[in-house]
Amino acid sequence: GTGGWDCDGEDMGLVFAGGDDDAGDYVSDCVSYDEDTVVDYDGYDDDGADGPAPRSPADGPSFDEEWPVPAVSGAVAVDLSEEMAAYCTSTVLPELLPAGLESRFRYVVDDMKTLEQTRGGGGEARFDTAWLLLGSAAHLLTNGDFVSCLSVLRRELLSDGGTVVLELPHPQETFRVVDCSESSWEVPVGPDGGEEVLRVTWGEDDDDFDPVAQVVRKSVTLAVREGGGVREVVPMRLYTSQEVDALAAAAGYEVAMTYGAMDGDVSMDDPEDAHRMVCVLRVV
């Protein structure tokens, strides 16, 4: 999915997104806000596992003296799954947001290539930033899909000078030089994190790869120990750094900054800590 945030001047308030505890640091040069008003909903486990967020909503930060209620004009989250949108609307937002703040947020079921429903419900409001994290942009399988998504954001939704933050696999992993992230993890399930464990596997070594289209058919498996499981194949496009540069330019953006993690202190070419390709695009 993707998300957008519309704020007033320097009172940029809430980011409801995946990342780690330093997620607010690296984008501060592109968007004016107080880091203390950023809510970072962690999308990784402690080993840097890729894929869907393995944490529960209870692991996210709460609004209290440390996390003051931000001055947010509005926020929109976009997902292609009706079930996911319903779950987040009914469960996640009420757990993370104080009473009365829900009206500033909406969850939209939409295709990020066109964002037709997103454009239709927001009036004339413009957003300061849109984030596509956890490899969401890899679901844009062609150059045309990628440019379409960015073009709609620029033309219909982003303010002048607005930004798009992309988080994708690091080039080292794309070219299979180094395995930068974990491909499996375990999550306690059941009441109060019961004894059962859900094992998530995001990709297998023998997954089919089309080198012409640069699309890998990721095997995604969810299995409860001794209780069976479900498996699905998800096609995902592998993008290189130079492709992101060229496609962003075609859609009317410049690449303002790049990082090797959701951390402003990690450069793309950091030999030790770089494990993701994070690109901050700015409307030109």
Salt bridges, closest charged atoms under 4 A:
ASP42 OD2 - ARG55 NE 3.23
ASP46 OD1 - ARG55 NH2 2.97
ASP50 OD2 - ARG276 NH1 3.24
ASP111 OD2 - LYS113 NZ 2.90
GLU156 OE2 - ARG119 NH1 3.85
GLU156 OE2 - ARG155 NE 3.56
GLU167 OE2 - ARG276 NE 3.06
GLU186 OE2 - ARG199 NH1 3.37
GLU186 OE2 - ARG225 NH2 2.39
GLU243 OE2 - ARG237 NH2 3.69
GLU254 OE2 - ARG282 NE 3.18
